[in-house]
Amino acid sequence: MDYETVIGLEVHAQLLTRSKMFCSCSASYTDAEPNTHVCPVCLGMPGTLPVINKKAVENTLMTALALNCTIPEYTKFDRKSYFYPDLMKGYQISQYDAPIGKQGWLNIDTDGATKRIRITRVHLEEDVSKLWHKEDYSLIDVNRSGVPLMEIVSEPDIGSSEEARDYLVKLRAILRYLGVSTGNMEEGSFRCDANISIRPRGSTDLLSKVEVKNMNSFKAVYEALEFEARRQREVLEGGGKLTQETRGWLDEKRVTVSQRSKEYANDYRYFPEPDLPPLVLDREWIEDTRAQLPELPEPRRDRLVAQYALPSYDASVLTSSRNVADYFENCLKLTDRSRAKALSNWLLSDFSRLLNATNTDIEASKVTPENLLEMLGLVDDGTISGPTAKAVFEEMFHTGKRAGEIVAEQKLGQISDADDLRKTVKEVLASNTKAVLDYSAGKEQALTFITGQVMKATRGRANPSLTREILIQELRGK
């Protein structure tokens, strides 16, 4: 039977706030000693009372607006009861039937078309502690307990692991544009659980749903969903029956394993949090927040295409990072828009490669927009060649020096003197007689080889067009 895959995603994003969700403890815990950012509230001591973090509510409201959600004026917090060692109170303060945002959507590009993924809800809750499992015991660090956590739940509109990955990449970009979360999956500030099931193609009846956890990268999400869809098909084709359960992804083995039977909403015994009043979102506050939304990746991409005649691919990659897009446009404020494509080429190739290799954000780069434009000017006026520009740029990246300074220090200026070049060409031809004979025999690729040898002899400084002209003259004279 032909089956189709049905996926819904639950994304948890830690919010960028100075303090925790319901107390004044620092929310910055990654470099802290274990159990140092704690107080009676986040330790779950009896008799303590929570206080709502206004900044966390603002961040969640901003995200819900960016995701086209309906914002109700009335929302509330609920108690979600379950028992696990990382849950200090024995329950989690979350939201259930009255979230901050609901009925939103996010578009993704798939197979050359736009697909709308509906978003069920955007709600606010508190994170749990972190457990460190050893061979025969476990340790607990409460520093993370109570950190503001936003959950974004999609409808089961995602039809493949590729679409799931694209949705997550786009969602993370939006959160980073808004400045509400770092979106770092490796550090756990952006986490994803996936609900996946299959059904006969064309049917509306879903088979038993499986929740997949423990995926800490986009690659892991893709591979886990690929494996799970395949596993469910194999179970049915082998005459087995699928059960509703929670499974964990084992990255090193590339498999999912059963962890427990899947809980239902009534298992959590939700009821309104008695220690917190209902949260009323003033309509003026909502509209003020909407007015503060930055230009988001998708409209910014479309604007870059229209304003600077960039290819859609270039604009999509540039706008996937707000800092990179800002750098690009800061460059264009200093020059003519005709340079947009050349700037894009550098940002998406050599610049991007060095940023990734050194794990550097473009904001912290030593190459300023002014210095990058100076280097492009040296290429445009023929002072340095393309290959030389690559070497100059790498030196700029590591040292922060200006392009002109590097060119002068290392004497990298392009050789455009015909007599000097002819001398070098003759020396190269004399030492590459076989290539000369090949060219004479009609093998045009020999010219490319000899040109490369001239470039090597001049450390890439030879003027390319003049070099080719002199080479042809000398070869035809032999």
N, C-alpha and C positions, 0 to 999 in steps of 0.2 A: 504494500500500500504506500502511496505517496503522502508523506507527512509534511506539515509546515511547522516552523518554530514560532513560539509566542513568548515574548520576554517583557517583563516589567522591571524597572530598576529602582532601588531605594538608595539614595546617596546621602551620606552624612558628611557635613562639612563643619569643621571647627571654625568658630567665628573669631575675628581679630578684635579682641577687647582686652583692656588692661586687667580687668578683674573677672572672676568667675560669674556664673549665671545667677546664683542666689546668695553670694557672700562677697566679701571684699578681698579675698585671697587673690594673689597674682595668678593670672591665667597663663603665664609664661613658665612652662615646666620642663622643656626639653633638655636644658642644660643644668637643671637644679638637682641638688642631692635628693634622694628619695625621701618622701614624707616630710618635706620642709615647707611646702606651700599648702598648709592645711589649717583648719580651724574647727571648732565644734560643729558648725553648719555642714561643711563638706565631709566631715567625719561621720555625720549621721547621728550625732549625740541626741539623746532624748531631751525634749524641751526647747530645742532650737527652732528658730523661725526663719524662713527664706525671705529675701527681698529681691524683687525683679531687677535685672540689669537693663537699664533703658537703652544703652548702646546696642546690646544684643537684639533687642526688639527692633531698633532702627535698621540694623543690618539685615534682619530677616524680612522686614517690610520692603526694603529696597530691592532685595532679591526677588521677592514675590511680584513686585511691580515690573521688574526687568523680564520676568517670565510670563508676563501678560495675565497674571492671576486676578481674580476678583478678590477684593479686600473687604471682609465684613467689618462692620463697626464694633461688633461684639465678638470677643474671643476669650478663651479661658485656658487655664492649665489643669491637667488631670494627673492622678496617681496611676502609674502603670506598675502593677505588682508582679514581681517574679523574684526568685531567690537564686543568687549566684554570688560567689565570693567577692566579685569586683563591684557589687552594688552595696554601698555602705549602709543605706537606710532599709534595705529590703524592698524598696520600691524606687522607681524613677519618676521625677517630675517631668511630664511631657505634655503633649496636646493630643487630643483624640478627635472628637466630633466638631470642634470649633477652632480650626487652625487659623493662623494669621493670613495665609493665602490659599486659594483653592481654584480649581477649574482654569488652569493656565495652559500654556503650550510653548513648545520650542521646535523650530524647524531644523531639519538636517538635510543635507544633500546626499542623495543615494541614486545610483544608476542614472545620473544625468538629470534627475528630477528632484523636486523639493517634497519632503515628506514631513508631515506635522505629527509630532509626538505630544500627546496630551499629558498634562501634569495634574495629578489628582490633588496634591496638597503641598504646601510649604509650611512646616511648623517648627517650633522651637522647643528644645529640651536641654537636659544636662548630660554631659559625658560621664562615663564610669571610670573606675580606677583601672590600673594596668597590672596584670598578673604576669609574673615571671616564673615559668614552670621549670623546675629542675628534675633530676632523675626520680627522686622519691619525696619531694616536697615542693611547695610553691611559695613565692614571696609576693607581697602586694605593695604597690606604690600608689598612694592616694593623691599625689600631686595633680593628676589628670581629672580626678573626680570633681564634677561640678563645672568643668569648662563649658562655655556655651556651645551647643551643638545644634546645627540646623539640619533638618531632614527634608529632602526633596523626593517625592514619590511620583513616579510616572505611571500612566495607564499601560496595560499590556499591548502597546502599539508597535513594539520593536520586533522586527521579523528575522534578525540574524545577528551573529556576533559582530559583524562589521558595522551594522547600524548601532549596536550597543556601544561600541568603541567610539564611533563618530559622535554620538549623543553625549558621552562623557567628556570627550575632548572639548566640545562646544560649550557644555555646561561649565566646565572648569574655567575656560577662557572668560566667560561672563562673570563668574565670581571674582576672578582676578581683576577684571576691568573695574568692577564695583569697589574693589579693595576690601571686601568683607572676609576673605579667607585666602590663605597662602595656596590652597589647592594642592598641597604636596602629598601625594599618595604614599611615598616611601616613609614619610614621617607619621602617617596616619591622620593627617588633618583633612584628608579627602578620601572617604572610604565608600565602598560600594557593595551592596548585597543585591543579588539578582534572583528574581523569581522566573523560572523557565518551565515551560511545558510544551508538549507537541499535540497536534490534532490532525486528523485526516484533512488534506488540503480541500478547502472550500467549506468545511464544517464550521459551525459556530460553537461547538461543544468542546471545552477544554478537558484534557485528561488531568490526572493528578499533578499538582504543582510541586516543584522542588525549589527550595531556596538554597542558593550557593553563597558561601561566605569565604573569608580569608583570602581575598584577591587584593593584592597591594600594588598593582601596576596596570596600565592599560593593556599591556601584553597578557598579563595574567587573566584579566577579564575576558579577553578574546579567546584565549586557549581554554579556559574553564568552560565557557559557554559552548565552544565547539565540541569539547569532550562530552559535556552533559547531554547535548542534543543527540549526539551519536549514541551515547549509552542508552538513552531512553528508547531510541528506535530499535536498538539491538535487543532490549528487554522484550518489547512487544513482538518483534519478529521471531523471537525465540519462544513465544507462547507464554511469557511471564506477565506479571501485573505490576504497574507502577504504583508506588505509595507516596502519599504526601509526607515529605520529610525535609530536614535541613542537612545539607552536605557541605563538607569543607574541602577547599581546593588545596592539594599538596603540590606546591610549585616544583619541588625537586623531582617528583614522580610523574607530574603532568596528569594527575587523575583527581577525581572527586571521591570522597569517602563519606559514608553515612555517619552523622553525629547524633541526631535525635529525631523523634517524630516532630513534625511541624506544628507549632502552636497556632491556635485560632485567637481572634480578638478577645473572646470571652474568657480565655485562659488567663488573661492579664488583669481581669476584674477592674477595669477602668472605672473611676468615679472622680468627680470634681475635687481638685486639691483644696482641702478645707482651710489651709493656712495662707492662701493667696486669693485676693478678690478677683472678680472678672476683669479682663483687660479691655477697655473701651478705646478704640483707635479713632481719634478725632479726625473728621473729614479734612479739616484744614491741614493737619499734620501729614495726612496721607498725600495731599496734593503738593505740599512743600517738598516732601521726599521725592515725589515723582519729578518735580522740576529740577532736582539735584542729580538725576540720573545722567551719567556720562554717555557719550556716543558709543554704542555697543558694537561688537565685532562685525555683525552682519551689515548694518547700515554703513559702517565705516568702510568696509570692503567695497560696497557698491559705490560709495562716494569716491574712493581712490581710483576705481576703474573709470568713472565718469570724468573726474577732475584732472587726472594725470595720464589717461589713456594706458593704464597698466593692464597687462593680461590678468584675467580673473584669478589664475593660479597664484601669481605674484601677490596680488592684493589679499588673497585668502591667507597665505602664509604670513605676510607682514602683519596683518591684523589679528592673528592668533595670539599675539603678545601685545599688550597695551604699550609696554615700554619700547618695544621695537618699532611699533607704528608711530609712537611719539618721536622717536629718534629720526625716523625717516622724514616725517613732516617738519621737524626742526631743521633738518638739512635743507629742505626745499624752501624754507623761509629765507635762506641765505643765498639762494641761487635761482636760476631760471627753471621752470617746470619741465623744460626739454631734457633735463638731466635725470628725470624721475626713473627711467628704465635703467640707466647706468648705476644709479644709487641702489635700486632694488637688486640688481645683479650682485653687487658687492655685499649687501646685507644678507642675501640668501645663500651666498657661497662662502668666500673666504672669511668674512666677518662671523657668520654663523658657525663655521667650523671651529674657529679659534675660541669663540665664546663657549661652545659645548665642550671642547677639549680641556678648557681651564675652569669649567663650571662657574663662569662669570656672567652676571647679569649685565645687559648692555648699559644700564645706568651707571655701573661701576667701571665701565671700560675707560682706558686711558686715551682712546681715540675719540676726540671731540668732533662734532659735526664740521667745525671749521677746518680741522686737520684733514678729515676725509675729503672734503671738497678741494682743499689745496692739492692733495695727491691726484685727484681726478683732473685738475687743471694741468698738472705736469704731464699727464698722459695725453690730454687733448692738444697741448701745444708742441708735442713731440719731444719734450725734454727726457722722458723715460718711456720705455716700451711697456707693453702689457705684462710680459713675464717679469720684467724688473719691478713693475708696480706691485706684483704679488710679494716679492721679497721685501720691498720697502714697507708695504702694509704690515707684514708680520713683525718687522722691527718696530714700527709705530705702536703696534698692539702691545708688545712686551715692554717697551721703554717709555712710551708716551711722547717720544720726540716728534717734531714736525717732519713732514715728508721732505721739504726742501733742505732741512738740516742733514737728514740721513743721506740724501743724494750728494750733497756737497762733501760730507765727511768721507764717504766711501767711493766717491768719484764714479757715480752710477749714471751720469748723464748719457743720453743716447748718442751714439756715434753716427753723425750725419755727414761727415766729411767724405766725399767720394774717393779721394786719394788714399785716405787711411783705410777705408773699407776695401778698396781694390787690392791693397797690399795684403790684408788678411785673407781675402777671397783666394788670391793666388796661392798663398801658403796652404790653405785648406785643400784646394784642388790638387796641389802637388803631393799631398799626403793621403789622398783618397782616389787613387787612379782607377780602381775598380768601379767606383760610383760614377766617375767621369765616362768610362767605357760603356757602362749601363745606360747612361743618359744618351750617349751617341747612338746606342742601339735602339733608341726609342722608348726606353723605360722612364716614363715621366716621374715615377715615384722616387727616382734617384735624386731629382732636384730637391724634393722635400728633405731627403736625408742630408744632402750637402748643406742646405739652408740651416738645418739643425746644428751641423758641425760649426758653421760660422757663428751661430748664436752662442754655442758652447765656448768657442774661442774668445768671444767678446763678453762673456758672462751676461748674455741677453741684452747687451747694449746696442747692438747693431740695428740701424733703422730698417725695419722689415721690407718696405717697398723698395728702398734704394738697394738693399742687399740682393733682392730678387733680380732687379734690373741689371746690376753689375754681374751677377752670376750668369745670367743668360748671355750677356755680351761675351764673357770670358769662355763659356762653354761652346758657344757657336764659333768662336775663333780658334778652337782646337781641332 
